[in-house]
């Protein structure tokens, strides 16, 4: 049986990162830069940014003109239900809530719509554990 997180990391190569900041001191920036260095296409989603990590930023998931595989969330839990609804409407396959972020009701809604859900896990740490022999 394949580990579901490994499967997500192998098949989801375009990530819409909600709450991505251009400030290098912010965890979202470091995590997204790491994923970008490891071959993932990052789409910043933040109404306060014009571009992050050399990529155009969009104010919302609805505004992204290209398809994407997963929504990686760096926002407070109260924002998760609306993001899940947007992801469902866009036909996204995965909702990934970063460390410290959980929302059981929104997660259940996403699962019932056929999405895979990861809660309270850092995508960088999970990638490094599975794909880097030297770790982070």
C-alpha positions in Angstrom: 0.0 0.0 0.0 1.4 3.4 -1.0 1.7 6.1 1.6 -1.0 8.7 0.7 1.3 11.6 1.3 4.0 10.2 -0.9 1.3 9.7 -3.6 0.2 13.3 -3.3 3.8 14.6 -3.5 4.4 12.5 -6.6 1.3 13.4 -8.5 0.6 17.0 -7.4 3.3 19.2 -9.1 1.4 22.5 -9.3 0.7 24.0 -6.0 -1.5 27.1 -5.3 0.0 28.4 -2.0 -2.6 30.5 -0.1 -1.1 33.1 2.2 2.3 33.0 0.5 4.4 35.9 1.6 7.4 37.5 -0.2 9.0 38.1 3.2 11.9 35.5 3.5 11.3 35.3 7.3 7.8 33.9 6.9 7.5 30.1 6.9 5.3 30.3 3.8 8.1 31.8 1.8 10.7 29.3 2.9 8.5 26.3 2.4 7.4 27.5 -1.1 11.0 28.2 -2.1 12.0 24.7 -1.1 9.1 23.1 -3.0 10.0 25.3 -6.1 13.7 24.2 -5.9 12.4 20.6 -5.9 10.6 20.9 -9.2 7.1 22.1 -8.1 5.3 24.9 -9.8 4.3 27.4 -7.2 1.3 29.7 -7.7 1.2 32.4 -5.0 -2.3 33.3 -3.7 -2.2 36.5 -1.7 -4.1 39.7 -2.4 -1.3 41.8 -0.8 1.4 40.5 -3.2 2.0 41.1 -6.9 4.7 38.4 -7.3 6.5 36.0 -5.0 9.5 33.8 -5.9 9.4 35.0 -9.4 5.7 34.0 -9.9 2.7 36.2 -10.4 0.5 36.3 -7.3 -3.3 36.1 -7.5 -5.8 37.5 -5.0 -7.8 34.3 -4.9 -8.0 30.7 -6.1 -10.8 31.8 -8.5 -8.4 34.3 -10.2 -5.8 31.7 -11.2 -6.0 31.2 -15.0 -4.2 27.8 -15.1 -5.1 24.4 -13.6 -3.4 23.4 -10.3 -3.3 20.1 -8.4 -3.3 21.1 -4.8 -4.1 24.0 -2.5 -1.5 24.5 0.3 -2.9 26.6 3.1 -0.9 29.1 5.2 -4.0 30.8 6.6 -5.9 30.7 9.9 -8.4 27.8 10.3 -11.4 30.1 10.0 -10.4 30.7 6.3 -10.3 27.0 5.4 -14.0 26.4 4.7 -14.2 29.1 1.9 -10.9 27.8 0.5 -12.3 24.3 0.4 -15.4 25.5 -1.5 -13.2 27.3 -4.0 -11.0 24.3 -4.4 -14.0 22.1 -5.0 -15.3 24.5 -7.6 -12.0 24.5 -9.4 -11.7 20.7 -9.5 -8.6 20.6 -7.3 -7.5 17.2 -6.1 -5.8 18.0 -2.8 -6.2 20.3 0.2 -3.1 20.6 2.3 -3.3 22.5 5.6 0.2 23.4 7.0 1.3 22.7 10.5 -1.0 24.1 13.1 -3.9 24.3 10.7 -6.9 22.0 11.1 -10.6 22.3 10.3 -12.4 19.0 10.6 -15.8 20.2 9.2 -14.1 21.6 6.1 -11.9 18.6 5.7 -15.0 16.3 5.8 -16.6 18.6 3.2 -13.5 18.3 0.9 -13.4 14.5 1.4 -17.1 14.1 0.6 -16.4 16.0 -2.7 -13.6 13.6 -3.6 -10.6 15.6 -2.5 -7.7 14.2 -0.5 -7.0 16.1 2.7 -3.8 16.6 4.7 -4.1 18.5 8.0 -1.5 19.9 10.4 1.5 18.7 8.3 4.4 20.7 6.8 4.7 19.9 3.1 8.4 20.7 3.2 9.1 18.3 6.1 6.9 15.5 4.5 8.8 15.9 1.2 12.2 15.9 2.8 11.4 12.8 4.8 10.3 10.9 1.7 12.6 12.1 -1.0 15.8 13.4 0.5 18.2 10.9 2.0 20.0 13.7 3.9 16.8 15.1 5.3 16.1 18.9 5.4 
